[in-house]
Amino acid sequence: MNMLRYTSAIVVAAAFGLAAAFTEPAQAQTPPKPILLKGQSTHPASANFHLIFKLWAETVEKMSGGRLKIETLPAGAIVPPFEVFDATSKNVLDVGMAPFGYILGRNTATIPMSHGPLFGMDGQDYWAWYYDGGGMKLLEEFYRDVLKLNVVGFPIPTDYPQGMGWFKKEINSLADLKGLKYRIYGIGAETYGRLGVSVVTIPGGEIVPAMERGVIEGAEWINCEEDKKLGLHQVAKHYYTPGMHEPVTGGQLIINGEVWKKLTPDLQEIIKVASVYATTQRNFSFNRETAHACQDLIKMGVQMHRTPDEILKNFLDEWEKIQGEYATKNPFYKKVIDSQKTYAEQIVPFKLSWFPPYNFAGEYYWKDKVYLQKK
């Protein structure tokens, strides 16, 4: 009997221990209050750039098990679009999404850090330069030492390649562009301006009214999908692509520096990884959406043309002159393009040599479906 009572006591104690094992952690594992961050982009809610922002926040919340939640407001919800960089640095916003083009006047290095021909690299090469070619270290230095912004940033390449734009008449040579009132911004405006084009810089929302009134005779925006949303097909019927001014386009996801320091290392890593996922996923979808939009525009009577090689070549020739001037005046600009050129010198010749030409098998299967008119 003593042995039986002893055994029973052990069983009861074990049962209580087992119950405690399940009960105590359950009480201890009450979910902590989630961290809530306030964010805004520079773009409208329907823009691909903002959709990346939104998907990024959703992915962060899922990956963190709800520990980190980010509000993603569109342009103008808290601050004007051109103030997103400063607002994030000053912690008016915890998080921002903005392209360097919105602060282009602060330092010419914003150009190679965000867009341009980049020595033949495409959007994927440009992104690879950041993560594989030393670009992230330069980005950190740029924010800290050059722009003096208290932010941590991650590259968000999107909306590439961009078209040369919309015109009311056919453009067969550079001579047809000279003297034309053409809306474009950034390096495109400076380069085409030096090539004799009458460049005009106005916000996206003013492009269609300006075309209707004859204030401008041509305009670039982004591509079929975004240009269709803007309504450019209603004021012009000739659309030319590609545009050498932005074969690569990149924005920035930025987090206030003090907010970043307060996040645990695992949340910091989740933010970075989620930015890569969201950008990749949305850009996959954006290519498909743009392909559909191009077909829709054609059905609406838009004539799509391949930009004459002469225009593209002249653009590159003039841009390299301008780039040389920037590099002479700005040591950090030179530092960035030297890094990019070193990376491009390895990657671009390799891809030109090793990768099969996209048009070879592409035209084998789909030559009769290519819709660009070429002269």
C-alpha positions in Angstrom: 0.0 0.0 0.0 2.8 2.3 0.9 4.3 1.7 -2.6 0.9 2.3 -4.2 0.5 5.6 -2.3 4.0 6.6 -3.3 3.3 5.8 -6.9 0.1 7.7 -6.9 1.8 10.7 -5.4 4.3 10.7 -8.2 1.5 10.5 -10.8 -0.4 13.4 -9.2 2.8 15.5 -9.0 3.6 14.7 -12.6 0.1 15.7 -13.6 0.3 19.0 -11.7 3.7 19.6 -13.3 2.4 18.9 -16.8 -0.6 21.2 -16.2 1.8 23.9 -15.0 4.0 23.4 -18.0 1.0 24.1 -20.3 -0.6 26.8 -18.1 2.3 29.0 -17.0 3.8 29.6 -20.5 0.3 30.4 -21.8 0.0 33.1 -19.2 3.6 34.3 -19.9 3.1 34.3 -23.7 0.6 37.1 -23.8 1.4 38.8 -27.1 3.2 42.1 -26.6 1.6 45.3 -27.8 2.5 45.7 -31.5 4.9 48.4 -32.7 2.9 50.9 -34.9 4.8 53.0 -37.5 3.4 55.8 -39.5 4.4 55.9 -43.2 3.7 57.9 -46.4 4.9 57.6 -50.0 5.3 60.3 -52.7 2.9 58.6 -55.1 -0.9 58.1 -55.5 -2.5 55.0 -54.0 -2.9 53.4 -57.5 0.8 53.8 -58.5 3.0 50.8 -58.6 5.5 52.5 -56.4 2.9 53.0 -53.7 1.6 49.4 -54.2 5.1 48.1 -53.4 5.0 50.2 -50.2 1.7 48.7 -49.2 2.7 45.1 -50.0 6.0 45.7 -48.1 4.1 46.7 -45.0 1.7 43.8 -45.3 4.6 41.4 -45.6 6.4 42.9 -42.6 3.3 42.4 -40.5 3.0 38.8 -41.5 6.6 37.9 -41.1 6.8 39.6 -37.7 3.7 37.7 -36.5 1.9 41.1 -36.0 4.7 42.6 -33.8 5.3 45.4 -36.3 2.5 47.2 -38.2 3.1 50.0 -40.6 0.5 52.5 -41.9 1.2 53.2 -45.6 -0.5 56.5 -46.6 -0.4 57.9 -50.2 1.1 61.2 -51.4 0.0 64.3 -49.5 -1.8 62.5 -46.6 0.6 64.0 -44.0 3.2 66.0 -45.9 3.6 67.1 -49.5 5.4 64.5 -51.8 8.6 66.6 -52.1 8.9 66.7 -48.2 8.9 63.0 -47.6 12.7 62.7 -47.2 12.9 65.5 -44.7 9.8 64.5 -42.8 11.2 61.0 -42.3 14.6 62.3 -41.2 12.8 64.6 -38.6 10.5 61.8 -37.5 7.3 63.5 -38.7 7.0 60.2 -40.5 8.5 57.0 -39.2 8.8 55.5 -42.7 8.8 57.0 -46.2 8.8 55.9 -49.8 10.3 58.4 -52.3 12.5 58.6 -55.4 15.7 60.5 -55.3 14.4 62.5 -58.2 12.2 64.4 -55.7 15.4 65.9 -54.2 17.5 66.1 -57.3 18.6 69.6 -56.7 20.4 68.8 -53.5 23.2 66.8 -55.0 23.9 65.5 -58.5 24.7 62.1 -57.0 21.0 61.5 -56.6 21.0 60.8 -60.3 23.2 57.6 -60.5 21.9 56.5 -57.2 18.4 56.3 -58.7 18.2 56.4 -62.5 19.9 56.9 -65.8 21.7 54.8 -68.5 24.2 53.5 -65.9 26.7 52.2 -68.4 24.3 49.8 -70.0 23.0 48.1 -66.8 19.3 47.3 -66.7 17.0 47.4 -63.6 18.2 44.1 -62.3 21.9 45.0 -62.7 21.3 48.3 -61.0 19.6 46.6 -58.0 22.5 44.0 -58.0 25.0 46.8 -57.8 23.4 47.9 -54.5 23.4 44.5 -52.9 26.4 42.9 -54.6 28.6 45.7 -55.9 29.1 48.0 -52.9 26.1 50.3 -53.5 24.6 49.8 -50.0 27.8 51.2 -48.3 27.7 54.2 -50.6 24.0 54.7 -49.9 24.6 54.8 -46.2 27.4 57.3 -46.7 25.2 59.4 -49.0 22.5 59.7 -46.4 24.8 60.3 -43.4 27.6 62.4 -44.8 26.3 64.1 -47.9 22.6 64.6 -47.6 22.8 64.8 -43.7 19.5 62.8 -43.4 18.8 60.7 -40.3 17.5 57.7 -42.2 18.2 54.1 -43.1 17.4 53.4 -46.7 16.8 50.4 -49.0 16.7 50.6 -52.9 13.3 50.0 -54.5 13.8 49.7 -58.3 10.5 50.0 -60.2 8.7 51.5 -63.2 11.5 50.6 -65.7 12.2 50.9 -68.5 10.4 54.2 -69.3 9.2 55.4 -72.7 10.4 58.5 -74.5 6.9 59.8 -74.5 3.8 60.9 -76.3 3.7 63.2 -79.3 1.0 64.7 -81.6 3.0 64.0 -84.7 5.6 61.3 -85.7 9.2 61.7 -84.6 11.6 60.3 -87.1 14.8 62.0 -86.1 16.4 64.3 -83.6 15.6 67.2 -86.0 11.9 66.5 -85.4 12.5 67.0 -81.6 14.5 70.3 -81.9 12.4 73.3 -80.8 9.5 71.0 -79.7 7.9 71.9 -76.4 8.5 68.6 -74.5 7.7 67.8 -70.9 10.4 65.8 -69.2 12.4 66.1 -65.9 15.7 65.3 -64.4 18.6 64.2 -66.6 16.2 63.9 -69.5 15.4 67.6 -69.3 19.0 68.7 -69.1 20.2 66.4 -71.8 17.4 67.0 -74.3 17.7 70.8 -73.5 21.3 70.7 -74.6 20.3 68.8 -77.8 18.0 71.7 -78.8 14.7 70.5 -77.5 12.4 73.1 -75.7 12.1 71.2 -72.4 9.3 71.9 -69.9 9.2 70.5 -66.4 5.7 70.3 -64.9 4.1 67.8 -62.4 2.4 64.7 -63.7 -1.1 65.9 -63.0 -0.6 69.0 -65.2 0.6 67.1 -68.3 -2.7 66.2 -70.0 -4.2 69.7 -69.5 -1.0 71.3 -70.9 -1.1 69.0 -73.9 -4.8 69.9 -74.5 -4.1 73.6 -74.4 -1.0 73.3 -76.6 1.4 74.5 -73.9 3.4 71.4 -74.7 3.6 69.2 -77.8 5.1 66.1 -76.3 5.5 64.5 -72.9 7.0 61.5 -71.1 5.6 60.0 -67.9 6.4 56.3 -67.2 4.9 53.5 -69.4 1.7 52.2 -70.9 0.1 51.3 -67.5 0.8 54.5 -65.7 0.4 56.7 -68.8 -3.0 55.2 -69.4 -4.1 56.1 -65.9 -3.0 59.6 -66.5 -5.0 59.8 -69.8 -2.2 60.7 -72.2 -3.8 58.6 -74.9 -6.6 61.1 -75.0 -4.4 64.0 -76.0 -1.8 62.3 -78.3 -1.7 59.2 -80.5 2.0 58.6 -81.1 3.9 56.9 -78.3 7.7 56.3 -78.5 9.8 53.8 -76.6 12.3 53.3 -75.2 13.5 56.4 -73.5 17.2 56.5 -72.8 16.8 58.9 -69.9 15.3 56.2 -67.6 16.0 52.7 -68.8 16.6 52.2 -65.0 14.4 53.8 -62.3 14.7 53.5 -58.6 13.1 54.7 -55.5 14.0 54.5 -51.8 12.3 52.9 -48.8 13.5 55.0 -45.8 13.1 54.6 -42.0 13.9 57.2 -39.5 17.3 56.5 -37.9 16.1 56.6 -34.3 13.1 54.4 -35.1 15.5 52.0 -36.8 17.8 51.8 -33.7 14.8 50.9 -31.5 13.9 47.9 -33.6 15.2 44.4 -32.7 17.7 42.9 -35.1 15.1 40.3 -36.3 12.6 43.1 -37.2 15.4 45.1 -39.0 16.1 42.0 -41.1 12.4 41.4 -41.8 12.1 45.0 -43.1 15.0 44.5 -45.5 13.9 41.0 -46.7 10.3 42.2 -47.1 11.4 45.1 -49.3 13.1 42.7 -51.7 10.1 40.4 -51.8 7.5 43.2 -52.3 9.6 44.9 -55.0 10.1 41.7 -56.9 6.5 40.5 -56.6 5.0 43.9 -57.6 7.4 44.3 -60.5 6.4 40.9 -61.8 2.8 41.9 -61.7 3.5 45.4 -63.1 5.1 43.9 -66.2 2.0 41.9 -66.9 -0.3 44.8 -66.2 1.8 47.1 -68.5 1.6 44.5 -71.3 -2.2 44.5 -71.0 -2.2 48.3 -70.9 -0.1 48.5 -74.1 -2.6 46.3 -75.9 -5.5 48.4 -74.6 -3.9 51.6 -75.9 -3.4 50.1 -79.3 -7.1 49.1 -79.4 -7.8 52.8 -78.6 -5.9 53.9 -81.7 -2.5 54.7 -80.2 0.4 54.1 -82.6 3.5 52.7 -80.8 6.8 53.4 -82.3 10.4 52.3 -81.6 12.4 55.4 -80.8 14.9 56.0 -83.6 18.4 54.9 -82.7 19.8 58.2 -83.8 17.9 59.9 -80.9 19.1 57.4 -78.4 22.7 57.6 -79.5 22.7 61.4 -79.4 21.2 61.3 -76.0 24.0 59.0 -74.7 26.7 61.1 -76.3 25.4 64.3 -74.7 24.7 62.7 -71.3 28.2 61.4 -71.1 29.5 65.0 -71.5 27.2 66.2 -68.7 28.1 63.3 -66.5 31.8 64.1 -66.9 31.0 67.7 -65.8 29.2 66.4 -62.7 32.0 64.1 -61.8 34.6 66.9 -62.1 32.5 69.1 -59.7 31.3 66.5 -57.2 33.7 64.0 -55.7 30.9 61.8 -54.3 29.2 61.7 -57.7 32.5 60.5 -59.2 32.8 57.9 -56.4 29.4 56.5 -57.2 29.8 56.3 -61.0 33.3 54.8 -60.6 31.8 52.0 -58.5 28.9 51.5 -60.9 31.3 51.5 -63.9 33.5 48.9 -62.3 30.5 46.7 -61.6 29.0 47.3 -65.1 32.3 46.4 -66.7 32.0 42.9 -65.3 28.3 42.3 -65.6 27.2 43.9 -68.9 29.9 42.3 -71.2 29.2 39.0 -69.4 25.4 39.2 -70.2 26.1 40.4 -73.7 28.4 37.5 -74.3 26.7 34.7 -72.4 23.0 35.4 -72.2 21.0 34.5 -75.3 19.6 37.6 -77.1 16.1 38.1 -75.8 14.8 38.8 -79.3 16.3 35.6 -80.8 13.9 33.0 -79.3 11.3 35.7 -78.6 10.9 36.5 -82.3 11.1 32.8 -83.2 7.8 32.4 -81.3 6.2 35.8 -81.3 7.6 37.9 -84.1 4.1 38.5 -85.6 2.9 39.9 -82.3 5.6 42.6 -81.9 3.5 45.8 -82.0 6.2 48.6 -82.2 6.5 50.3 -85.5 10.1 50.7 -86.5 11.6 52.9 -89.2 
